[in-house]
Amino acid sequence: MSNEEFELNCSVRTDFGKGASRRLRRLNDSIPAILYGGKKEAVSLTIARKDMAKATENEAFFSHIISLNIDSKKEPAVIKALQRHPAKPFILHADFQRVDMKQEIQVKVPIHFINEDKCVGVKLDGGSIRRTLNEIEIVCLPKDLPEYIEVDMENIKLGDSVHLSDLTFPEGVRSVALSQGDENDLNVARVQQPRGAMEDEEEAAAAEGEESVEGEAPAEGEGGDSGDEESSGDGDDS
């Protein structure tokens, strides 16, 4: 966990409903938010839009304990969800979850891929790296929350993949998926064939398939004059 700290000044919101939220965003240049979890009741909040926009520009904001300053009281929390405008770069709503520093939390943290330019499968064999995950869901105590999980691609060969079980997690940090069984050992990234080679292989496989179909002899009783004659003869006998 890095030493970076995030704080947001909030105020308790008592005006509810879609209309109230629209007025809040339009007139006060603020956004509605909610804080829930723990043994306390959920609290509706108001946060200045500019403060939220500045905080969310930093990737670390999404994997850090955030201090919410609510009417002179501080509440540690993590961001759980953001609702954004579908067409404009606006945040419409934020969800925060309370954090007990003595209890484990379940959060998603980003993946940082390193040494992609040194990857063996890329440098020696002309492959390309295909990322299949951008974040990982983990469980840990708040004090152990990492800013990101690192994936080293340097020694990955052409055709090989990196799975969750190949990663090194910081002490005290566990993968949610792996804790649910080996069948959830998700693929994180792989080094695949160059695009031209993949297309050539697909074309060759398709050609082989066509040749095998053309070379197949008709099964016994299928097609041919003899089959028709036998069928008609059986019909006459009956």
Secondary structure, DSSP 4 states (H G I P E B T S, - for coil): --S--EEEEEEE----SHHHHHHHHHHSSEEEEEEE-TTSPPEEEEEEHHHHHHHHTSGGGGGS-EEEEETTEEEEEEEEEEEE-SSSS-EEEEEEEE--TTS-EEEEEEEEEE-GGG-HHHHTT--EEEE--SEEEEEE-GGG--S-EEEE-TTPPTT-EEEGGGS-PPTT-EEHHHHT-GGG--EEEEEEPPHHHHHHHHHHHHHHHHHHHHHPPPPTTSSSHHHHHHHHHHHHH-
